[in-house]
């Protein structure tokens, strides 16, 4: 009887889902929004035409159901066409439905895999879904039809395969993150330095995947790379007010200093890269080969002049003794192996995003979900530890409370039709939410204090 009821319920759910999918095909009910830029660009490239020409893009986008006066440009590098061209083989309305379904499937897969990476597979299994499905930027991504889920997939599989030491495939999957490479600029720096420490297969995998995905569009349109370069140089999107610190700097300079047009201050967009680079050097200098060599040279130089006076107590003498060659080799080895991508990639993602030069939008913040799930896993581990000791726990409560406030405020502003630029506060607040949460959970009373 239970099986019969379950089958009936499942059939009803599938029927309702099928009806909703038919409604999604109607552009009047579910406009294609940003999806048309990928669909139109892929279709043009399949036909051997310029996918970066707005005059060619506009008729296809209008036919796909988006009512606009100018074309929505796909500014992603040509290797993105390798991903989007298969969707352009079918009609626009069906492709839009397939795009949404693939996004939902990939989202569920990423949540499941990230929770396995950061926590126990069967503990608190539904909790990450609660947090992710109430993540306000995810709603904007699904509505807009943007490409951010594929970026999240790249991050997820990179962590999964790096953890299992499948370095070639971990490097290869970063080609998905290269769809919007500017959002991960600190990640690329760390991948290079980390790969140079005898993880050459990771770098090799990235190069091979990048070459393959770059060559495939050329098979249909031999001029695609030159077309991308020409459009980027002649008509760069300098008018964008993306959610970056660089846009804030440009706004301040226009309003209070130069009073010139916003487009004339594009170079100021890159100032936050200096802040991000300084943070990177402060936290990760020991993993940079050049800094390690300088440190070793200084240690060897200082060891020549180090002596232990006879009147120093024996208990203090080891502190003054010079490091031996074996000790320095051990220290160098520990530096090269102590870096944990699972623990460090949330920081790299957050800081890269808030200090990126341009093109960081609300729907792109889906790439920050690994930081959310990492923080949630720490809180769950803390809760389990306290339960074992018979103590009460409030970490999950304040974590959930702050989460509701953060995303509730974002959703309220969205329903009040605030412009995209009014959400520039979201990523910095999410960054503070993560760093403060990690600090609390790793405090002297937390389970990770050691």
C-alpha positions, 0 to 999 in steps of 0.5 A: 500500500505504501509503495502504491501511495508513493508511486501515485505521489511521484506521478503527480509530482512529475505531472505538475513538474511537466506542466510547469516546464511547459509554462517555462517555454512561454517567454511571456511567462518566463522571459529568457533574460541573460540566457539569450546572450549565450544562446545567440552567441553560440548559434552565431558561432555554429553558423561561422559568424561573429558571436561578438557582433551586437548587430548580429546578436540582436535579431536572434535575441529578439526572436528568442523572446527578449524585448530590447533595443540593443543586444546583450553581449556575451563578454566571456572568452571564446572558450565559453562557446564550447559550453554554450554551443550545444544549447544553441542546437535547439530552439530558444524556448526549449534551450531555456528550459533545458538550461534551467533544468541543468542548473538545478541538477548541477546545483543539487550535485554541488551542494551534496558534494560540498557537504561531503567534502566539508562534513560527514556525508550523512549528518545534518544532510538537509541543513546545507540545502536549507541555507543554499535555497535561502541564499538570495543571490541564487534566486537572481541567478536562476531568474536571470539565466546566468552561467554561475552554476557552471563556475560553482561546478568547477570549484566543487569538482576542483576540491573533490579531485584535489582532495583525492589527489587526482591533480590532472582532472582538478586542473582540467576542471578549472576551465569552467572557472575560467569562464569568468576568470576575473572573479578568481584572480587570487585563486589563479595565483595560488594554483600557479605557486602550488602547482610549481611545488611538484604538482605539475600534473595540475598545471598540465591538466589546466593547460590541456583543457584550456587548449581543447576548449579554445580550439573547439570554437575555432573549428566552426569560426576560425576568426572567433578569437580575433573577433573577441579581441577587436570587440573588447578593445573597440567597445569595452563595457566601461559603463558597467556599475558592477558590485565592486570596490572599484565602482565605488571608487569611480563613483566617489571620484566622479561625484566629489573630484573630477565631475567627469563622465563615469566612463572616463575613470575605468582605470580606477576599477583596478585599484582594489586589486592592490588591496587583494594582492596585499592581503594575499602576500600577508597570508600566503607569502610562505607558499611563494617560492621566491619568498621561501628562498629568501627566507632560507638564505637569511636563515643560513646567513644568520646561522653562521654568526649564531653562538650560544653563550655559556651562561645561557640556561640549558632550557633556553639554549635550544631557542638560540641554537641555529637550525640544522640542515635537516630542520630547515628541510623539514620546515620547507617540506611542511610549508609545501604540504600544509596548505589545504585547498579545502580550508583556504579556497573559501578565503580566496574566493571571498577576497577575490570577489570583493576586490575583483576589478569588474564584472562581479554581479549579484548572480555571480555570488553563487561562487561564494557558496563553498564559504557558506557550506564550510562555515556551516560545517564548522558550526555543525561539528561544534554542535556535535562536539557539545552534544557529546559533552552534554552542553548546550549550543547556540552557534547554529542559532546565531548563524541561522539568525544572521543568515535570515537577516542578511538574505531577508534584507536582500530579498526585501530590497529586490522586491522593492525594485532597487537597482543592482548597484544597491546590493554592493554591500552584500559580498562584503557583509558575507565576507565578514559573516564568514571570517567572524564565524570562523573566528568564533568557532575556532576560539578557545572555547571552540572545537578547533582551537588546537 
